[in-house]
Structures are given as structure tokens and as C-alpha cells.
Amino acid sequence: MKKITLLSRFAVLVAIAAISGEAAAHHGAANEPLYDMSQIREFDGIVTDVFWRNPHARFRFRVVGGEEDGEIWEVETNPVGILLRTGFTPDLIPVGSEIKVAGVASRRRPRQMELYNVLLPNGLEFADAARPKPLRYSDQRLNLEQAQANQAAVDAAIREADGIFRVWGRDRTSLGRFPDESMLTEAAKAAKAAFDPTTDLPHLDCIPPGMPTGMMIPSLFQFIDHGDTIELRVQEFDLVRTIHMNSDVDPDTQPATPLGYSVGRWEGDTLVVTTTRIDWPNSDRNGVPQSPDVMHIERFTPEPDGQTMAYELTSIDPVYLIGSPVRPGSFSWRPGSRIEPFECEVWEDDAQ
């Protein structure tokens, strides 16, 4: 495939600007069932623990003053990679330091909150990478300008970019939900109505998502060409999909797994992937179920300039879907970014 040459400076700007979009998709309306968005809670506190691991970095603080004086609260922030790329590192909130915190309280657990703002000991204020908030405590923001892409890594990515084979970031334009319920059977509507995101989202407990919900994550994605197979790596949860390009294997003979069995083919520059044999309960992150007979057809189409890639997910499920609904999405090239180990870990709830 033809390699694309681009101006390095432009690629750096694209890579940095895209960070906010990746972060934004982690939060928003989907978090409303998990947090009470109607009231912002504010505290003064002293940091007691820092847990810098995925799926979301966390820290705890002891409240100083007010009705909750002496209570230990836990704060959920953004994924580690996003925080690091915005200049937020764990050394900025050392244990024993004094902070001011604002956020919304969890509906799942007592004395837990989602971070909106935190005044750091160095006088800078972090105001949520997902949905940047107005400053509350300072006139100095810890922001994207402090995150600089490594120019050598960007230059290398530009030289090596070859069609679809590069690192992409899932854009916030779509997270793969069905546009409306007219596409769902009555059984699917009933299952969706019974879905409780506070208990039924496996990734909250570090269980890697299956297909297709693993493709709806606002994460980094990388396609690697191995000839007869294409490896599709997803940074979050360290997902690895194998797309079989020249196999005579009958998919129906393969064991069912959460990611299923994927067969690919090229239509020009478009990679078309058909996945069956999926052992995963949901077709989206909003509780729509899927049966063992489900089939998902994906189309990955990079634009000629290599900066973006269109995505289409067509789903066929005789039990839960009416027709063959298509869910769109898009990816942006992230030159200089690389897939890092996700290292998801649940923080033991010993402070509650």
C-alpha cells in the first residue's frame, strides 16, 4: 500500500488536539446512571492514597472541615494514558498534600466521587480532561499545552504509515449505540430495560469487553499486518483481535469466545471484517443483548489523506434485532502514539 507523507508539525497538532476527544468519550451522558450529576460536591482534604492504574486512576483524601470532617473519600479520574498526555502525573498529588476537590458523588458506592476539579499542591488546577470545566480555585490550568508529542516518534510514524496499518484513536462521534429502539425486538427492549449499568458493566470490574463493545471504547487502536492475518490491538483492556485473511477454516467449527472469530477481505482500501462465534452478552454498552447467532460486519475505510478512517458496524441478529442496523463511527490517526500495557486493576474498597 502507498505510504502517505505529511508535514510533521501538522501531525503533531492533530495528535495533541485529538486527546480531548478521546477523553470526552469516557464520560458524559453514559456516566449519569453511575453518578449523581445534579449536585457538585466540594471538599478540602489531605491525600491519603494514590492508585495510578486503569481503567481510571484514583486517589483518596481525608476531608478537612465541614459535616464530613475526617471522612475518607475516593475520587475517580480519567484513564492513566489520558492523564499523562495532559500533563497530570501521580507525583503532582503526593500522599500528605493538601488539595481542594470538586466533583459528583457515586450512585454505586458511598463516599466516592467523579473528579471535576482539583487544586494541586503546586497551585495548578486540573479541570477534567473528559469535559474541561471552568476553573474553580485558581487562574492557572494544568492543560494540553503541557503535553508535547515526541517529535522523533511522530516523524517515525509518518515514515512508517501504510494505509490502515498505523495507530488510530476512536473519535467521539459515535460510541456504537443503536439510534432508536425501532431496530430492537420486544425481547431486546425488555432486556435493555432491565439492564443496570451500576452492576452490569463488566469493564467496571476490569473484565475485558467482548465483541462488539470492545470496538466502542474511546481508546487507541492499531492494525498490524502479519500477511495471512491482521492483528488489531486495542489499548484499553489489552484486547487483541486476530483477523483471518486467507484461511480455509470454517468459522462454525471454531469455539465461541468473547471476541468471536473474524474473517477479513479487502475491497479496495476498505478492510471488511465479518465476525461470528461470539460469546458475549451485549451488542452495545447500553444493555442491548445479542444471541449466539449474531453476526457483525465491520468496514474500515481510511481517507486518502490518511488522517481519518470511517467505520461502519452492521449487525445481524435474528433474535434481538430487526433488519440489519448500521452504526457509524470514525477514527483519527495518532502519529507518535503507541499502544501501552493497560494493566487494569480494581482498587480494593478497604476505605469504605
BAMIDO-246381 format. One line per 3 residues: number of its first residue (from 1); their letters; for each residue x, y, z of N, C-alpha, C. Coordinates in pm, whole numbers. Example, Ala and Ser with C-alpha at 12.3 -4.5 7.8 and 13.67 -1.06 7.14 Angstrom:
% residues 2
1) as) 1319,-569,780,1230,-450,780,1320,-330,780; 1285,-225,708,1367,-106,714,1290,3,787
//
This chain:
% residues 352
1) mkk) 83,-120,0,0,0,0,86,124,0; 34,229,-57,112,352,-72,125,424,60; 247,463,93,270,539,214,237,686,190
4) itl) 193,754,297,149,891,286,246,982,360; 298,1084,295,390,1177,357,315,1304,396; 329,1346,522,260,1463,574,358,1552,648
7) lsr) 320,1677,667,405,1768,742,405,1728,888; 524,1716,946,535,1671,1084,464,1764,1180; 479,1894,1160,418,1989,1254,267,1973,1256
10) fav) 207,1955,1140,62,1938,1133,21,1811,1205; 99,1704,1188,67,1577,1252,73,1590,1404; 170,1665,1455,180,1686,1600,55,1755,1653
13) lva) 12,1860,1581,-106,1933,1625,-229,1844,1625; -241,1760,1524,-354,1667,1518,-351,1572,1636; -232,1520,1667,-220,1423,1775,-258,1485,1908
16) iaa) -215,1607,1933,-245,1671,2061,-391,1709,2070; -447,1765,1963,-586,1808,1965,-680,1690,1984; -641,1575,1937,-729,1458,1944,-743,1404,2085
19) isg) -653,1440,2174,-656,1386,2309,-787,1420,2378; -833,1544,2365,-955,1585,2434,-1074,1507,2384; -1079,1474,2254,-1190,1396,2202,-1191,1255,2258
22) eaa) -1073,1195,2268,-1063,1060,2326,-1110,1061,2469; -1070,1164,2544,-1107,1171,2685,-1256,1191,2702; -1313,1277,2618,-1453,1313,2635,-1544,1192,2625
25) ahh) -1508,1098,2541,-1595,985,2520,-1599,892,2641; -1506,906,2735,-1507,822,2853,-1614,864,2951; -1661,984,2938,-1757,1037,3033,-1875,1096,2958
28) gaa) -1962,1166,3028,-2076,1226,2961,-2204,1158,3003; -2303,1157,2910,-2435,1107,2943,-2432,963,2993; -2337,883,2941,-2331,743,2982,-2298,728,3128
31) nep) -2237,829,3191,-2199,820,3331,-2311,864,3425; -2418,921,3370,-2522,971,3458,-2583,863,3547; -2603,738,3498,-2655,636,3590,-2557,602,3701
34) lyd) -2429,630,3683,-2328,594,3782,-2304,703,3884; -2333,829,3848,-2305,942,3936,-2425,1035,3942; -2441,1100,4055,-2547,1199,4072,-2499,1331,4014
37) msq) -2538,1358,3889,-2490,1475,3818,-2562,1603,3859; -2661,1592,3947,-2743,1708,3981,-2679,1801,4083; -2576,1752,4152,-2515,1832,4259,-2363,1814,4259
40) ire) -2291,1925,4257,-2145,1921,4265,-2104,1929,4411; -2024,1832,4456,-1972,1830,4592,-1832,1889,4592; -1800,1966,4697,-1667,2027,4710,-1610,1999,4848
43) fdg) -1480,1971,4853,-1414,1939,4979,-1274,1998,4982; -1228,2030,5102,-1086,2046,5130,-1039,1914,5189; -918,1871,5153,-874,1743,5205,-725,1724,5201
46) ivt) -682,1612,5258,-542,1572,5259,-532,1435,5192; -447,1422,5092,-435,1299,5016,-383,1187,5105; -452,1071,5103,-411,956,5184,-360,839,5100
49) dvf) -409,825,4976,-367,715,4888,-377,762,4743; -289,707,4658,-294,733,4515,-285,598,4443; -378,571,4351,-384,445,4278,-380,477,4130
52) wrn) -261,472,4072,-240,517,3934,-247,398,3839; -366,343,3826,-387,227,3739,-517,245,3662; -530,170,3551,-652,171,3473,-755,76,3535
55) pha) -887,88,3504,-939,168,3395,-946,318,3422; -943,360,3551,-939,501,3583,-848,520,3703; -757,616,3694,-672,647,3808,-761,701,3921
58) rfr) -720,673,4043,-798,715,4159,-705,767,4269; -763,846,4357,-692,881,4479,-793,899,4591; -744,894,4714,-830,912,4831,-780,1029,4912
61) frv) -873,1093,4981,-835,1205,5067,-921,1204,5194; -864,1261,5299,-937,1278,5425,-994,1418,5429; -1126,1427,5447,-1193,1557,5446,-1149,1639,5566
64) vgg) -1122,1767,5541,-1087,1862,5647,-1195,1968,5653; -1271,1971,5764,-1375,2071,5782,-1510,2024,5733; -1614,2095,5776,-1748,2065,5731,-1809,1943,5798
67) eed) -1928,1905,5756,-2000,1793,5816,-1928,1661,5796; -1853,1649,5687,-1784,1523,5658,-1642,1520,5712; -1606,1610,5802,-1470,1619,5855,-1422,1482,5904
70) gei) -1305,1440,5853,-1246,1313,5894,-1283,1196,5806; -1386,1210,5720,-1424,1101,5632,-1320,1081,5522; -1306,957,5477,-1218,926,5365,-1304,913,5239
73) wev) -1275,994,5138,-1345,990,5010,-1250,942,4901; -1308,869,4805,-1231,819,4692,-1273,895,4566; -1175,932,4483,-1201,1012,4364,-1161,933,4240
76) etn) -1253,919,4146,-1223,856,4018,-1190,964,3915; -1079,947,3844,-1038,1044,3743,-1044,976,3606; -967,1027,3511,-963,973,3376,-869,853,3368
79) pvg) -869,778,3256,-770,673,3237,-627,727,3243; -536,642,3284,-398,684,3307,-336,749,3184; -353,686,3068,-291,740,2947,-336,881,2915
82) ill) -464,908,2934,-517,1042,2907,-459,1142,3005; -451,1104,3134,-396,1197,3234,-251,1231,3201; -173,1129,3166,-31,1154,3136,-16,1245,3015
85) rtg) -102,1227,2915,-91,1309,2796,-142,1451,2818; -209,1475,2929,-249,1612,2962,-158,1674,3067; -50,1605,3102,45,1661,3196,18,1627,3342
88) ftp) -83,1544,3370,-118,1508,3507,-45,1379,3541; 50,1386,3631,128,1270,3674,105,1247,3823; 125,1123,3872,93,1094,4012,175,1174,4112
91) dli) 294,1218,4072,376,1294,4166,317,1432,4196; 214,1474,4120,151,1603,4146,56,1599,4264; 21,1478,4310,-67,1468,4428,-5,1370,4529
94) pvg) 109,1404,4587,173,1313,4682,88,1293,4807; 102,1175,4867,33,1147,4993,73,1250,5097; -24,1303,5168,1,1405,5269,-20,1547,5221
97) sei) -38,1565,5091,-55,1700,5037,-199,1748,5054; -213,1880,5060,-345,1942,5075,-402,1977,4938; -530,1946,4918,-596,1970,4790,-736,2026,4812
100) kva) -791,2084,4709,-933,2117,4703,-992,2035,4588; -1110,1975,4610,-1168,1883,4514,-1314,1919,4489; -1356,1911,4363,-1497,1925,4326,-1534,1811,4233
103) gva) -1654,1759,4249,-1700,1651,4163,-1842,1610,4197; -1884,1496,4141,-2019,1445,4164,-2010,1310,4233; -2104,1284,4323,-2100,1164,4406,-2147,1041,4331
106) srr) -2089,927,4365,-2122,800,4303,-2258,750,4350; -2330,684,4259,-2453,615,4296,-2424,470,4335; -2302,422,4307,-2268,282,4332,-2216,261,4473
109) rpr) -2133,356,4519,-2065,335,4646,-2066,464,4728; -2074,450,4860,-2069,570,4944,-1931,632,4944; -1926,764,4961,-1802,840,4973,-1708,816,4855
112) qme) -1764,810,4738,-1687,802,4615,-1740,907,4518; -1652,967,4439,-1694,1073,4350,-1615,1070,4220; -1674,1131,4116,-1605,1152,3989,-1544,1291,3991
115) lyn) -1420,1301,3951,-1348,1428,3959,-1393,1526,3852; -1420,1649,3895,-1439,1762,3805,-1317,1854,3811; -1285,1901,3931,-1173,1994,3950,-1091,1951,4071
118) vll) -959,1973,4062,-875,1955,4180,-766,2061,4176; -751,2133,4287,-641,2229,4302,-523,2153,4356; -417,2144,4276,-300,2066,4311,-208,2145,4405
121) png) -121,2076,4477,-31,2145,4569,59,2248,4502; 87,2233,4371,174,2328,4302,100,2453,4256; -29,2464,4290,-105,2583,4253,-178,2573,4121
124) lef) -149,2469,4041,-221,2448,3916,-351,2373,3943; -449,2396,3857,-577,2330,3873,-604,2238,3754; -635,2112,3785,-676,2019,3682,-828,2021,3676
127) ada) -884,2036,3554,-1028,2052,3540,-1083,1952,3439; -1071,1823,3468,-1130,1711,3394,-1094,1710,3247; -1012,1615,3208,-972,1601,3068,-1089,1560,2980
130) arp) -1191,1493,3039,-1304,1447,2960,-1391,1562,2913; -1429,1646,3005,-1515,1761,2973,-1456,1882,3046; -1361,1951,2987,-1292,2060,3057,-1391,2157,3124
133) kpl) -1369,2179,3251,-1459,2261,3332,-1398,2399,3356; -1481,2497,3391,-1427,2627,3433,-1343,2609,3559; -1240,2690,3572,-1157,2683,3691,-1237,2730,3813
136) rys) -1216,2665,3926,-1285,2700,4049,-1193,2762,4153; -1067,2721,4153,-980,2753,4264,-856,2831,4225; -827,2842,4096,-702,2902,4053,-722,2966,3917
139) dqr) -628,3052,3878,-630,3107,3742,-523,3041,3655; -467,2930,3704,-364,2858,3630,-409,2714,3607; -434,2680,3482,-487,2549,3447,-376,2454,3404
142) lnl) -381,2331,3454,-298,2223,3401,-370,2174,3276; -310,2194,3159,-385,2168,3036,-301,2102,2928; -361,2090,2810,-298,2019,2700,-169,2082,2652
145) eqa) -151,2211,2677,-30,2276,2629,94,2220,2696; 75,2153,2810,188,2096,2881,220,1954,2832; 138,1901,2740,162,1768,2685,216,1783,2545
148) qan) 341,1748,2524,406,1764,2394,436,1627,2333; 389,1606,2212,419,1481,2143,568,1474,2112; 623,1355,2120,764,1335,2091,785,1344,1940
151) qaa) 862,1445,1897,875,1471,1754,940,1355,1680; 1037,1291,1742,1102,1177,1675,1003,1065,1653; 916,1040,1752,816,934,1738,715,969,1629
154) vda) 679,1098,1621,586,1143,1517,648,1124,1379; 773,1165,1364,840,1151,1235,848,1005,1193; 878,917,1289,886,775,1256,750,720,1215
157) air) 644,765,1284,509,718,1250,470,762,1109; 510,884,1071,479,934,937,551,852,831; 677,819,858,753,740,761,695,600,744
160) ead) 648,542,853,606,403,852,459,383,820; 380,491,819,236,479,796,208,415,660; 124,313,660,95,239,538,-53,204,537
163) gif) -132,289,474,-275,265,467,-336,254,605; -403,142,630,-472,122,757,-376,87,871; -252,49,837,-159,-4,936,-85,109,1007
166) rvw) -148,156,1111,-95,265,1194,-177,268,1323; -148,363,1410,-222,377,1536,-333,480,1517; -453,441,1556,-571,526,1545,-633,549,1682
169) grd) -711,656,1692,-790,681,1812,-937,685,1774; -1020,618,1853,-1164,619,1826,-1219,758,1856; -1290,817,1760,-1346,950,1777,-1474,947,1860
172) rts) -1511,1062,1912,-1627,1071,1999,-1757,1082,1921; -1751,1078,1786,-1872,1096,1706,-1974,988,1731; -1931,871,1774,-2025,761,1798,-1961,662,1892
175) lgr) -2042,609,1980,-1996,503,2068,-2070,374,2039; -2133,364,1922,-2189,237,1880,-2327,203,1931; -2398,300,1990,-2533,271,2036,-2631,270,1918
178) fpd) -2737,195,1934,-2840,193,1831,-2916,327,1835; -2941,388,1718,-3003,520,1715,-3140,525,1782; -3221,421,1765,-3353,420,1829,-3397,275,1848
181) esm) -3504,257,1924,-3546,123,1962,-3629,53,1855; -3657,120,1743,-3733,55,1636,-3654,-61,1575; -3524,-64,1599,-3440,-171,1547,-3435,-292,1639
184) lte) -3500,-283,1756,-3491,-388,1856,-3620,-469,1861; -3606,-600,1881,-3723,-684,1904,-3776,-657,2045; -3896,-708,2074,-3953,-688,2207,-3864,-752,2314
187) aak) -3804,-866,2280,-3714,-931,2376,-3594,-844,2406; -3541,-779,2303,-3426,-691,2323,-3463,-569,2406; -3582,-513,2382,-3627,-397,2459,-3642,-432,2606
190) aak) -3696,-551,2632,-3714,-594,2771,-3580,-612,2841; -3483,-673,2772,-3351,-694,2831,-3281,-560,2854; -3295,-468,2760,-3233,-336,2776,-3293,-263,2895
193) aaf) -3426,-273,2911,-3494,-205,3022,-3448,-259,3157; -3410,-388,3160,-3366,-449,3286,-3217,-429,3311; -3146,-373,3215,-3002,-354,3227,-2971,-246,3330
196) dpt) -2881,-276,3422,-2841,-182,3527,-2692,-153,3511; -2654,-34,3459,-2512,-7,3435,-2428,-5,3562; -2492,15,3677,-2414,17,3800,-2365,-120,3840
199) tdl) -2428,-225,3787,-2387,-362,3822,-2358,-449,3700; -2406,-410,3582,-2398,-497,3464,-2294,-455,3361; -2207,-361,3394,-2099,-324,3303,-1972,-395,3349
202) phl) -1934,-505,3283,-1820,-585,3331,-1689,-509,3339; -1669,-409,3249,-1540,-341,3247,-1514,-263,3375; -1621,-231,3451,-1601,-162,3578,-1523,-248,3675
205) dci) -1528,-378,3655,-1453,-472,3739,-1333,-531,3665; -1285,-459,3564,-1167,-497,3487,-1185,-624,3406; -1310,-659,3373,-1335,-772,3283,-1330,-719,3141
208) ppg) -1238,-768,3056,-1225,-714,2920,-1354,-732,2841; -1398,-631,2769,-1521,-642,2691,-1502,-729,2568; -1612,-796,2526,-1610,-876,2405,-1653,-796,2285
211) mpt) -1682,-866,2179,-1722,-805,2053,-1875,-787,2050; -1929,-670,2011,-1857,-557,1953,-1825,-445,2051; -1859,-461,2180,-1841,-349,2273,-1694,-310,2289
214) gmm) -1604,-406,2264,-1462,-371,2269,-1421,-272,2163; -1499,-263,2054,-1470,-168,1948,-1533,-32,1973; -1612,-20,2078,-1680,105,2109,-1606,187,2213
217) ips) -1490,138,2254,-1412,206,2355,-1339,325,2295; -1342,441,2356,-1262,555,2309,-1117,536,2346; -1046,456,2268,-911,414,2302,-821,427,2181
220) lfq) -696,384,2196,-605,372,2084,-622,234,2021; -618,228,1887,-630,105,1811,-512,97,1714; -461,-22,1693,-351,-39,1598,-372,-163,1513
223) fid) -358,-148,1381,-363,-259,1288,-220,-299,1252; -189,-429,1263,-56,-480,1232,-71,-591,1128; 2,-579,1017,-8,-674,906,86,-792,930
226) hgd) 28,-912,937,107,-1035,950,89,-1125,828; 46,-1067,718,29,-1147,597,-105,-1218,595; -108,-1343,641,-232,-1420,641,-330,-1375,749
229) tie) -280,-1298,843,-368,-1244,947,-336,-1097,969; -433,-1025,1020,-414,-887,1064,-444,-884,1213; -351,-830,1287,-370,-817,1432,-428,-678,1461
232) lrv) -538,-675,1532,-600,-549,1573,-587,-538,1724; -505,-444,1768,-481,-426,1911,-557,-305,1962; -617,-320,2079,-690,-212,2146,-621,-188,2279
235) qef) -583,-63,2305,-505,-37,2426,-584,-68,2551; -708,-22,2559,-783,-47,2681,-813,-196,2693; -783,-249,2810,-802,-389,2844,-711,-483,2764
238) dlv) -611,-426,2693,-513,-509,2621,-580,-608,2526; -686,-564,2460,-757,-653,2367,-673,-678,2242; -675,-801,2194,-608,-837,2069,-705,-921,1986
241) rti) -743,-868,1871,-826,-942,1777,-741,-995,1663; -767,-1116,1619,-699,-1174,1503,-799,-1180,1389; -765,-1116,1277,-850,-1115,1159,-786,-1207,1056
244) hmn) -854,-1315,1020,-801,-1416,929,-830,-1374,786; -722,-1357,707,-736,-1304,572,-735,-1412,464; -668,-1522,487,-653,-1624,383,-672,-1764,441
247) sdv) -777,-1780,519,-797,-1907,588,-909,-1988,523; -889,-2119,516,-992,-2210,467,-1075,-2268,581; -1052,-2219,702,-1122,-2272,819,-1268,-2229,815
250) dpd) -1358,-2321,845,-1500,-2291,857,-1523,-2228,995; -1565,-2101,1001,-1585,-2037,1132,-1678,-2114,1225; -1775,-2186,1167,-1870,-2260,1250,-1803,-2373,1328
253) tqp) -1682,-2410,1290,-1611,-2517,1362,-1528,-2463,1478; -1523,-2331,1489,-1437,-2269,1590,-1513,-2247,1721; -1443,-2254,1834,-1510,-2231,1962,-1556,-2087,1975
256) atp) -1668,-2068,2043,-1717,-1932,2069,-1632,-1867,2177; -1596,-1741,2155,-1516,-1664,2251,-1575,-1524,2261; -1537,-1446,2362,-1590,-1311,2373,-1565,-1225,2249
259) lgy) -1450,-1242,2183,-1420,-1162,2065,-1462,-1230,1935; -1504,-1356,1942,-1551,-1426,1825,-1440,-1464,1728; -1481,-1509,1610,-1387,-1549,1504,-1407,-1454,1387
262) svg) -1301,-1383,1347,-1310,-1277,1247,-1242,-1318,1118; -1310,-1294,1007,-1257,-1320,873,-1259,-1188,796; -1146,-1154,732,-1136,-1026,663,-1113,-1040,514
265) rwe) -1145,-934,443,-1116,-926,300,-1101,-778,263; -1032,-752,154,-1012,-616,106,-1111,-585,-6; -1172,-468,3,-1249,-409,-106,-1182,-276,-138
268) gdt) -1082,-278,-228,-1001,-159,-250,-919,-133,-125; -929,-12,-71,-858,23,52,-940,-6,176; -1062,-56,160,-1150,-84,273,-1129,-226,324
271) lvv) -1106,-237,455,-1097,-368,518,-1236,-405,568; -1289,-517,519,-1421,-567,559,-1400,-689,649; -1456,-685,769,-1434,-792,866,-1569,-848,910
274) ttt) -1586,-978,895,-1708,-1046,940,-1674,-1132,1063; -1749,-1108,1170,-1720,-1179,1296,-1843,-1256,1343; -1823,-1385,1370,-1927,-1472,1425,-1867,-1547,1544
277) rid) -1943,-1645,1595,-1897,-1729,1707,-1861,-1643,1828; -1952,-1550,1861,-1928,-1455,1970,-2000,-1501,2096; -1926,-1511,2203,-1981,-1544,2335,-1969,-1421,2424
280) wpn) -2059,-1327,2402,-2060,-1202,2480,-2204,-1154,2489; -2250,-1109,2606,-2394,-1088,2625,-2454,-967,2556; -2375,-862,2531,-2434,-737,2486,-2379,-689,2352
283) sdr) -2467,-623,2276,-2430,-568,2146,-2392,-421,2155; -2411,-359,2270,-2364,-223,2294,-2342,-207,2443; -2305,-88,2485,-2276,-64,2626,-2398,-10,2699
286) ngv) -2514,-20,2632,-2636,31,2691,-2735,-81,2721; -2687,-207,2714,-2769,-318,2758,-2845,-392,2650; -2826,-358,2521,-2892,-435,2415,-2825,-572,2407
289) pqs) -2902,-681,2420,-2841,-815,2420,-2808,-862,2280; -2731,-971,2274,-2707,-1037,2146,-2708,-1188,2167; -2751,-1260,2064,-2764,-1405,2073,-2639,-1473,2020
292) pdv) -2624,-1604,2042,-2509,-1677,1987,-2505,-1676,1834; -2618,-1644,1770,-2623,-1642,1623,-2589,-1507,1564; -2548,-1413,1645,-2521,-1277,1595,-2403,-1277,1498
295) mhi) -2410,-1186,1400,-2300,-1163,1307,-2277,-1013,1298; -2151,-972,1307,-2115,-832,1294,-2023,-815,1174; -2054,-718,1089,-1973,-688,971,-1919,-546,986
298) erf) -1787,-533,989,-1723,-403,1005,-1657,-361,875; -1660,-232,849,-1592,-175,733,-1502,-61,782; -1373,-74,759,-1273,27,795,-1222,90,666
301) tpe) -1250,219,646,-1214,286,521,-1131,411,550; -997,403,533,-915,523,555,-937,626,445; -940,753,483,-950,861,386,-817,875,311
304) pdg) -819,933,189,-695,943,109,-581,1015,180; -613,1115,265,-505,1187,331,-449,1113,451; -512,1001,489,-462,921,599,-492,976,737
307) qtm) -557,1090,747,-581,1149,878,-698,1086,951; -799,1039,878,-918,983,940,-954,850,874; -1037,774,942,-1084,646,891,-1230,629,928
310) aye) -1315,608,827,-1456,585,852,-1477,441,900; -1579,424,984,-1609,292,1041,-1758,268,1032; -1795,149,991,-1935,107,990,-1946,-30,1054
313) lts) -2045,-45,1140,-2071,-173,1204,-2214,-215,1170; -2227,-319,1091,-2358,-374,1057,-2381,-499,1140; -2494,-505,1208,-2523,-616,1300,-2645,-693,1253
316) idp) -2634,-825,1255,-2743,-913,1215,-2766,-1013,1328; -2885,-1008,1386,-2918,-1097,1497,-3067,-1130,1489; -3103,-1252,1447,-3244,-1285,1428,-3326,-1285,1557
319) vyl) -3259,-1290,1671,-3330,-1295,1798,-3361,-1156,1851; -3266,-1064,1839,-3278,-936,1908,-3283,-813,1817; -3256,-828,1689,-3253,-712,1600,-3352,-728,1485
322) igs) -3408,-615,1443,-3496,-610,1328,-3417,-554,1210; -3406,-631,1103,-3326,-588,990,-3178,-600,1021; -3099,-513,957,-2953,-514,974,-2906,-371,1003
325) pvr) -2927,-324,1125,-2891,-186,1157,-2742,-159,1141; -2712,-38,1095,-2574,5,1074,-2542,115,1173; -2432,98,1244,-2387,200,1339,-2256,260,1289
328) pgs) -2253,391,1266,-2131,454,1213,-2035,496,1323; -1915,525,1282,-1814,577,1372,-1697,627,1290; -1593,672,1358,-1474,718,1288,-1354,711,1379
331) fsw) -1237,710,1315,-1109,706,1385,-1022,819,1331; -931,868,1413,-832,967,1371,-692,910,1392; -604,939,1298,-465,894,1308,-397,964,1424
334) rpg) -319,888,1503,-247,942,1618,-97,921,1598; -33,996,1509,111,978,1490,188,1008,1618; 281,922,1650,360,940,1773,304,865,1891
337) sri) 177,822,1884,118,744,1992,153,598,1974; 153,524,2081,178,382,2074,92,310,2178; 64,184,2151,-15,104,2242,69,69,2365
340) epf) 20,106,2481,89,76,2606,10,-28,2684; 75,-106,2771,2,-202,2855,-105,-130,2937; -224,-188,2941,-335,-123,3010,-330,-146,3160
343) ece) -299,-268,3200,-279,-301,3342,-398,-260,3428; -514,-308,3389,-634,-278,3466,-632,-351,3601; -676,-281,3703,-676,-340,3836,-783,-272,3920
346) vwe) -862,-350,3992,-965,-296,4080,-900,-259,4212; -925,-138,4256,-872,-93,4384,-959,-147,4495; -900,-219,4588,-978,-279,4696,-1049,-169,4775
349) dda) -1173,-199,4809,-1260,-99,4872,-1243,-98,5024; -1116,-94,5070,-1092,-106,5212,-1113,24,5289; -1135,133,5215,-1152,262,5285,-1298,293,5310
352) q) -1390,211,5259,-1533,243,5270,-1592,182,5396
//
